[in-house]
Each structure stands twice: as C-alpha cells, then as structure tokens.
Amino acid sequence: MLTILRMLFACVLLGYAIAPAVAADDSVYSFGVVPQFEQRKLYAIWKPVIDELEKKTGLSFKLVTTLKINDFEKEYMAQKFDFAYMNPYFIVRGVTPGTYIPLVRDNKPHRGIVVVRRDGTVKRVADLAGKTVAFPSPNAIGATLMTRAELERLFNVTVEPLYVKTHSSVYLHVAKELAVAGGGVEKTLQEQDAAIRGLLTVLHTTEVMPNLPVAANRRIPETIREKVRRAFLELGTTEEGRAVLEKIPMKEVVATSMDEYLVIEKWGLDKYWDPAWRED
C-alpha cells in the first residue's frame, strides 16, 4: 500500500512538473502596457479598457506598467506579461519571434514624427545636424528608431540624442526649448494638451508601419487569446466601446497577425537598437 501511495505521489509531482506555465481561466492574467505616458494618465486610459475586457471575457486581468521604459522592456524580454501592448519592434526583435502573438491593432498606420517649435529657428531637417534632439528612449520604434534611421538615410543628418523617458516629456522639452526638436509619433502628439500642441509643428514624418499591437504570450491557451481578441473587436462595434479605445488611441480596432510585422525586419533598425541601454 505504501508503495502505491508513493507512486501516486510521484505521479502528482510529475504532473506539476510538466504542466504548462499558464493561468487557469479563473486566474489573473497580467496585461503589460508600455509607459508612453506618465503613470496616472496611463492608468486613466487603460483601466476602463481592462474593465471592459473583464466584462466581455469573464476573465480577470491585472494592469501592469513601469515608471521606466527600459524596465518595461526588461519585463517583456523576461516574458513577465501574459498580454502586452507594446512597441511593434519587440514583436520581431525583442524575444524570439513568435513568443508573443499579435491579436489586434489600430487600423491607422503608425508613423514616427520629428517636431520643432512652431516659432523656432529650425525650418529644415538639415538644420538639425549635430543638434540635441529629445527622444523617449533609444528603442522606441517610431519616435526614435525610425526617425533616427530616416534622418541619416534620407538627409545624412546625425543628431545628439537626449532620452527623456516618455513621449509627453519629449514634447514638453521642445515646447520649453530644452531641445531644438523631438522624436514622437502622431498618435501621442494628438494626446497632448492643446497648449503644448499649439507650440509645435511637425518637421518630418516617417514611412508607415503596422500600429502598436495588443499581443498574447504563446503560453496562453488559444481559447483565451481568442476571447481577448474578440472582446477588443466587439468594443470597436459600439459607441461606448469606441470611446474607451480612442483614448489609447485605438480608433479603429482590427485583427492582426505576425505576418503584418515582418516588414519591420527589412528596415535595418538594428543599427540604432541599444540592448545595453538602462535608464538612470
């Protein structure tokens, strides 16, 4: 009898050892959001989204972000998030491609921009040569990687980067003349207060790329991933749901897949990627 009990106990232990590292349906799924904005604004935008997801899926989610972008990158690379809203470059460059599966995105293309003061002295991209330009972080795909790559490739212009943590801080630095220009993306510029936007003008806009995705770690069962995908798509079909998503901003939510992001590999952004960067 003792031998049988030992065998059963061993089988139980083996079952725990080989069980996939996923949450059960009644567990809490972590939902990581890249800190494009300061934390209070980010939570104000995303908490209603999470609440709607819980209503529509019957699942529980924990909204997770970090104060620093590189901390978010580190958590993402360590696969700490079950679901994540993130830099598109991380889909193909962060962890092994296919580790995170894109579910939905905004149908509007994602573009990097370079902004300057409307009343400033910089009138042409060539005027930026050797000047201090604010960026949120070295590895932000639209705001930094795409803008720096195009400044060099199209205009033969190199700049002195100043990393200021968030997109909002980039625009504030330019508005307050702490930097002659700044790298951002169209959608975060639209989210700024009218007083800040009124001081700025767009000097350069990059080519388009697929917008930031909501993605799921492959360890999450397909049935759960599809529940989340459907919930986002359903939100986009009602006036109330669209009002919640527009604050991300995700104005026209559509399904997406890995195939749409593979084009990023062709742009040679690795030259500007800084794997060793750490925010102070």
Order of alpha helices (4+ residues) and beta strands (2+ residues): alpha-beta-alpha-beta-alpha-beta-alpha-beta-beta-beta-alpha-beta-alpha-beta-alpha-alpha-beta-beta-alpha-alpha-beta
